[in-house]
Amino acid sequence: MLFEARLREGIHDGRITLMVRRWARSKAIPGHRYRTGVDLIEVEEVDEIAEGDLTDEDAVAAGYANRAELIANLRGGEEVPLYRVRFRVVKEGDPRDRLAAAADLTADDVAAIDARLQRFDATGPKPGWTRPTLEAIQANPGLRAGTLAEQLGWQELLVFKRSVRKLKDLGLTVSLEVGYRVSPRGEAYLRLSGRTR
């Protein structure tokens, strides 16, 4: 789930527990967990509502001063359905962090990662992208994503970032304040699979 940077601190400390979005169909499912860019949240309730159902209390819980400010910041036309999503921050941490730290890989682990990367290569936006991307991140930790994408010949930065997120979901990379680095799991995978430099 994408949140404005200004809202992330409020989500992190529990002051913000609600979001309001215009979606053609709901993108949030009760019980499912989503990443905010800082935290993991769990959706508790999703309601399709009318603008008139919104209150000042909803606005404050969503990080706005009042109902008018919240409505003014909604994206999409009035014909697009409006959803109110209540959520909570999950305090147990991002499971990808634990995965990224797990560097004791078995032969089965390496084979499973190989299979996933082969699927990414075959079905992704850029054939054969996983190896060059992992090696570029390994060689350039902390390099700005835009520069890295350009060096690797990616035309669209957002597509590149979404693709690197798939590597992060496998525990192979870690996002930094600027750029990325290969995780301990990623280093072990590159070494054991013979794909290291």
C-alpha positions as CSV (number, residue, x, y, z in Angstrom):
1,M,0.0,0.0,0.0
2,L,1.3,3.4,-0.9
3,F,1.2,6.1,1.7
4,E,2.5,9.7,1.5
5,A,5.8,10.0,3.3
6,R,4.3,12.5,5.7
7,L,1.8,9.8,7.0
8,R,4.3,7.1,7.7
9,E,5.4,8.3,11.1
10,G,1.8,8.5,12.2
11,I,1.2,5.0,11.0
12,H,4.3,3.8,12.7
13,D,3.4,5.2,16.1
14,G,-0.3,4.2,15.8
15,R,-1.9,7.7,15.4
16,I,-3.0,6.9,11.9
17,T,-5.3,3.8,11.7
18,L,-7.4,4.5,8.7
19,M,-7.1,5.3,5.0
20,V,-9.7,6.4,2.5
21,R,-9.2,5.6,-1.2
22,R,-11.1,5.8,-4.4
23,W,-10.7,2.5,-6.2
24,A,-12.6,0.8,-9.1
25,R,-12.7,-2.2,-6.7
26,S,-11.3,-2.7,-3.2
27,K,-7.5,-3.3,-3.1
28,A,-7.5,-4.1,0.6
29,I,-8.8,-7.4,2.1
30,P,-9.5,-7.8,5.8
31,G,-7.0,-10.0,7.5
32,H,-4.3,-9.4,4.8
33,R,-1.1,-7.6,5.5
34,Y,0.5,-4.9,3.4
35,R,3.8,-2.9,3.5
36,T,3.7,0.8,3.9
37,G,7.3,1.5,3.1
38,V,8.2,1.5,6.8
39,D,5.9,-0.8,8.6
40,L,3.7,-3.8,8.0
41,I,-0.1,-3.2,8.5
42,E,-3.0,-5.6,8.8
43,V,-6.3,-4.6,7.4
44,E,-9.1,-5.0,10.0
45,E,-12.2,-3.6,8.1
46,V,-13.1,-2.4,4.7
47,D,-16.3,-0.5,3.9
48,E,-17.6,1.0,0.7
49,I,-19.0,4.4,1.7
50,A,-20.3,7.7,0.3
51,E,-18.5,11.0,0.9
52,G,-21.3,12.0,3.2
53,D,-20.4,9.1,5.5
54,L,-16.9,10.5,6.3
55,T,-16.5,12.3,9.6
56,D,-13.9,14.6,11.1
57,E,-12.9,11.7,13.3
58,D,-12.2,9.6,10.2
59,A,-10.1,12.4,8.8
60,V,-8.0,12.7,12.0
61,A,-7.5,8.9,12.0
62,A,-6.4,9.1,8.4
63,G,-3.8,11.9,9.1
64,Y,-5.8,15.0,8.1
65,A,-7.0,18.0,10.1
66,N,-10.6,17.6,9.1
67,R,-13.1,16.0,6.7
68,A,-12.8,18.8,4.2
69,E,-9.0,18.4,4.0
70,L,-9.4,14.6,3.6
71,I,-11.9,15.0,0.8
72,A,-9.8,17.6,-1.0
73,N,-6.9,15.1,-1.1
74,L,-8.9,12.2,-2.6
75,R,-7.7,11.1,-6.0
76,G,-10.1,10.0,-8.7
77,G,-13.5,11.3,-9.8
78,E,-16.7,11.1,-7.7
79,E,-17.9,8.3,-9.9
80,V,-15.1,6.0,-8.6
81,P,-16.2,4.0,-5.5
82,L,-14.9,5.2,-2.1
83,Y,-13.5,2.8,0.5
84,R,-12.7,3.4,4.2
85,V,-10.0,1.0,5.4
86,R,-9.3,0.5,9.1
87,F,-5.9,-1.1,9.9
88,R,-3.4,-1.7,12.6
89,V,0.4,-1.8,12.6
90,V,1.9,-5.2,13.0
91,K,4.7,-5.0,15.6
92,E,6.4,-8.3,15.0
93,G,8.5,-6.9,12.2
94,D,8.7,-7.5,8.5
95,P,9.2,-11.2,7.8
96,R,11.4,-10.3,4.9
97,D,14.0,-9.0,7.3
98,R,14.3,-12.4,9.1
99,L,14.4,-14.1,5.7
100,A,17.1,-11.7,4.4
101,A,19.3,-12.6,7.5
102,A,18.9,-16.3,7.0
103,A,22.2,-17.2,5.3
104,D,22.3,-20.9,6.0
105,L,21.0,-22.2,2.7
106,T,20.6,-25.8,1.8
107,A,20.8,-27.2,-1.7
108,D,17.0,-27.3,-1.7
109,D,16.9,-23.6,-0.8
110,V,19.2,-22.7,-3.6
111,A,17.2,-24.8,-6.1
112,A,13.9,-23.1,-4.9
113,I,15.4,-19.7,-5.4
114,D,16.8,-20.7,-8.8
115,A,13.3,-21.8,-9.8
116,R,11.7,-18.5,-8.7
117,L,14.3,-16.4,-10.4
118,Q,13.9,-18.4,-13.6
119,R,10.2,-17.7,-13.5
120,F,10.9,-13.9,-12.9
121,D,13.3,-14.0,-15.9
122,A,10.8,-15.7,-18.2
123,T,7.7,-13.7,-17.3
124,G,9.1,-10.3,-16.1
125,P,9.2,-7.0,-18.0
126,K,12.8,-7.6,-19.1
127,P,14.0,-11.1,-20.0
128,G,17.0,-12.4,-18.0
129,W,17.0,-9.4,-15.6
130,T,17.5,-11.1,-12.2
131,R,21.2,-12.1,-12.5
132,P,22.5,-8.7,-13.8
133,T,20.3,-6.9,-11.3
134,L,21.6,-8.9,-8.3
135,E,25.2,-8.5,-9.5
136,A,24.8,-4.8,-10.0
137,I,23.3,-4.3,-6.5
138,Q,26.1,-6.5,-5.1
139,A,28.8,-4.3,-6.8
140,N,27.0,-1.0,-6.1
141,P,25.4,-1.0,-2.6
142,G,23.6,2.2,-1.9
143,L,23.6,3.4,-5.5
144,R,20.5,5.5,-6.3
145,A,17.8,3.3,-7.9
146,G,17.4,5.6,-10.9
147,T,21.2,5.4,-11.6
148,L,21.2,1.6,-11.2
149,A,18.1,1.3,-13.5
150,E,19.8,3.4,-16.1
151,Q,23.0,1.4,-16.0
152,L,21.0,-1.8,-16.4
153,G,19.0,-0.4,-19.4
154,W,15.6,-0.2,-17.7
155,Q,13.3,2.3,-19.4
156,E,10.9,2.8,-16.5
157,L,12.1,3.4,-12.9
158,L,8.8,2.2,-11.3
159,V,8.9,-1.1,-13.2
160,F,12.6,-1.5,-12.1
161,K,11.7,-0.8,-8.4
162,R,8.8,-3.3,-8.5
163,S,11.1,-5.9,-10.0
164,V,13.7,-5.4,-7.3
165,R,10.9,-5.7,-4.7
166,K,10.5,-9.3,-6.0
167,L,14.1,-9.9,-5.1
168,K,13.5,-8.4,-1.6
169,D,10.4,-10.6,-1.2
170,L,12.8,-13.6,-1.6
171,G,15.1,-12.2,1.0
172,L,17.9,-11.6,-1.5
173,T,18.1,-7.8,-1.2
174,V,17.6,-5.1,1.4
175,S,16.3,-1.6,0.7
176,L,18.5,1.2,2.1
177,E,17.7,4.9,2.6
178,V,19.2,5.3,-0.8
179,G,19.4,2.3,-3.1
180,Y,19.8,-1.4,-2.1
181,R,22.3,-3.9,-1.0
182,V,22.5,-7.7,-1.3
183,S,21.4,-9.4,1.9
184,P,23.3,-12.1,3.8
185,R,20.9,-14.6,2.2
186,G,21.5,-13.0,-1.2
187,E,25.3,-13.2,-0.7
188,A,25.0,-16.9,0.3
189,Y,22.7,-17.6,-2.7
190,L,25.1,-16.0,-5.1
191,R,28.1,-17.8,-3.7
192,L,26.4,-21.3,-3.5
193,S,24.7,-21.0,-6.9
194,G,28.0,-20.0,-8.6
195,R,26.4,-16.7,-9.7
196,T,28.8,-14.5,-7.7
197,R,31.5,-12.4,-9.2
